[in-house]
Amino acid sequence: MKRVTGIGGIFFKAKDAPALQAWYKRHLGIDVQEWGGTAFSWADSDGKPTGGTTIWSVGSDKDDQFAWVIDPEGNKIELWQPPSGQ
């Protein structure tokens, strides 16, 4: 059985994803990768990696790589799988 390998991320869609990605890269210094986002590695207060990651991504409003499920208490969960090869 496949399992979840991470929880957490910031995913949003934009009318002009490449322009918005460039804005975040230029003005906030986010290392936007070719796939449209970046992975922030977690670190402790001393800067040592702790093994976790948070994904941040700006996608086109036409992107459709997500799936949604509802848990037993009615919470909507969005599942994402990276494109092949990533």
N, C-alpha and C positions, 0 to 999 in steps of 0.2 A: 504494500500500500504506500502511495506517495504521501508525503507529509509536508506541513508548513515549515519553511526554513527561516522565516522572519516575519515580524509584525512591525508595522509602522512605516510611515512614509508620507510625503506630501506630493500629491498628484493633482494637477489641475490642467484644464484644457484652455486653449487660447485660439482666438480667431486667426492670429498670425504668429504661430508658435516659433518659427525661426527668429523673428524680430524680438519677441519677448525673451527668448532664451539669450539672445545677444545682449539685451538690456541688463538682464541679471548678471551675465558674465562681466560686462563692462562696468556697471555701477556697484555691484556687490561682491565682485571677485569670485563668484561661484564657478567652479571648474566644469562648465557644461560640456558633456561629452557628445559625440556624434549621434548617439541615440536619444538625445534631448534632455538629459538630466545628469545627476551625479550621485555618488554614494558617499555619504558622510560617515566616516568611521568613528565609533564611540571611543572616548578616552576618559581616564580618571582625572582627578584634580591635578595630578602631576604630569598629565599628557601621555601616560602609558596606555596603549590600546587595550580595550576590554573585550574585544571580540564581537561587538555588535555593529550594525550599520543601519542608517536611516536613508532611504531613497528619496530624492527630490527630483521631480520631473515636470516639465511643461510639454504637453502634447497637443497635437492638432485637435480641433473640435470634431474632426472626422475619424480620429483613432478609435479603435474598438478592440482593445486587447484585454478587457476586463471581464470578470464574471461576478455576479452577485448572488449571495445566499442570505437567508434569514435564519438567525439562530433561534433556539426554542423560546426565548423571551421577546422575540420580535425585532432584534437589532439587525440592521442591514450590514453585511460584511462584504467588502469589495476585495476580490482576489485578483492578483496580477501575476503573470508569468512573463519573464523577459523574452524578447525575440530570440529565435534560434541562434546559437553561437555566442550568446552572452551570458 
